[in-house]
Amino acid sequence: MKDKPKISILVWNLSTNDGFIRASLLEKALHKLGCEVEIIGFLFDKELYRAIPSEAQLKTVEGGNYPGFFKSINKILKLIDGDIIYAIKPQVASFGVALIKKLSSKKPVIVDIDDWELSWYGGDAWDYKPSLKQLAKDILKKDGVLRIPYHPLYIKWMENLVKRADAITTHTSFLQKRFGGISVPNGKDTALFDPAKYQPEESRNRYGLAEYRILMFPGAPRPYKGLEDVLIALDKLNQPDLKLVIVGGSPYDNYDEELRQKWGRWIIKLPNYPADVMPDVVAAAHVIVVPQRDTPETRAQFPLKLTDGMSMAKPVLSTRVGDIPEILGDTGYLVEPGCPEQIAEQIQLIFQDLDAANERGKKSRERCVEKYSIEAMASTLKSVIARL
């Protein structure tokens, strides 16, 4: 093995954002170690996800359903030439491909687990017990569910094979306890997300937010992310200059539109922005809100919105779910999940002494630089790569 190996990072689907953000953070950290890095992945919807930067250097292969997907696997195997294969998520299209490549090349495989994939289908309670007739339909019919490479049955198989990897990285304690390996929490590019480079008032003017006190959620709304609790809190406070700014909206469904129909007077919607513009957008916030509800999915997650706010020295209002209390330490504002009353109280507390809240935000940035920066990721990954 070379001192500075080449790493092939496999992403199961580059047509979504599900995996690319984690891959790009790992890429930056590995670059800091002097490694050569390539990102390779399938396009199941034929096009790159719109938020992936156009300048990103990627190798892609068109995905699809079985049996045609076997040809796609053969194509992508020929593109993998790294000394180490780094599979993002226990999916057939990433970890499964990596294990196949390992059989022929003997190259070591790392699997990265940044979500409990099976939790989206009910977790350990999910099972597949079809009749013989149903099994035949699921395999043989053109629209049979087992023709889909990311069916939960295959995810379950891949999770059972995680121990076949030469190394495992995770990014929350929940995932580490479940799958083992080394914890590599998501890092933030704290040189890009540096509050010293931005003027909050100018940013608020730029995005039409100058008249308001801004609670910002820089991500895609989903029911388990708890935005309804913030909006109920705003109903209780009934202060017209308080606004919840949602950046990007949901690429999955019309949930954000449902929120607007019910609570439109509190919501300002901003479009998606490229990664290099996001620090300027976050600079416009007075408070970053990450009101996760307590579900199997959220217990396994490290919400990137936390480090968006922390790195930009913003007060962060979040909930006691999963690793969030550990991530924020004593630098954030924490409430119980699903408690709009507590959220309303904390919003009042923050704005009663915004100077004190901003001082807490500065401590939050210091914590982010120390524990959740790209440099911190690189320091941990150094031992993983050296061992391989």
JOKA-V504447 format. One line per field, one symbol per residue. ss: DSSP state (h for helix, s for strand, l for the rest). psi: psi as a letter, one per 20 degrees, with the letter a starting at -180 (. if undefined). burial: 1 if it has 24 or more other ideal C-beta (glycine too) atoms within 12 Angstrom, else 0. Layout:
ss: ???
psi: ???
burial: ???
This chain:
ss: lllllssssssllllllllhhhhhhhhhhhhhlllssssssssllllllllllllllsssssllllllhhhhhhhhhhhllllssssslllhhhhhhhhhhhhhhllsssssslllhhhhhlhhhllllllhhhhhhhhhllllhhhllllhhhhhhhhhlhhhllssssllhhhhhhhllssllllsllllllhhhllhhhhhhhllllllssssslllllhhhlhhhhhhhhhhhllllsssssslllllllhhhhhhhhhhhhssssllllhhhhhhhhhlllsssslllllhhhhllllhhhhhhhhlllsssssllllhhhhhllllsssllllhhhhhhhhhhhhhlhhhhhhhhhhhhhhhhhhlshhhhhhhhhhhhhhl
psi: pqhnrppoppphojirjnhgggghghggghhhijqppqpqrqoijiqqphipphipoqpqppaarqihhhhgghghhiiojqhppopoqmqgifhggghghhhhijpqppppojqnhihijichipqomqrhghggghghqhkphiiphkqhghggghhijhiiqhqpqrjqhghghgiaappnqprqnihgmohiiqogggghghjkjhirppopnmappqhiijhhhghhghgghlohipqoopogrpihakhhhgghhhkhiipppqrqqqhihhhhghhiqhpppmlprorhghhiqnohhgiggghjkqppoaqmpcjghhghckiaoqrqqknhghggghggggihmhghhhhhhhhhgghggghkrhhhghgghghgghh.
burial: 0000111111111111111111111111111110101111111100011011000101111111110010011001101101111111111111111111110000111111111111110000000000000000010000001101111111111110110111111111111101101111111111011010010100110010100111111111110111111111110010000111111111000001001000100111110110101111111111111111111111111111111111111111111111111111101111101111011101110110000011011011101110111111110110011001
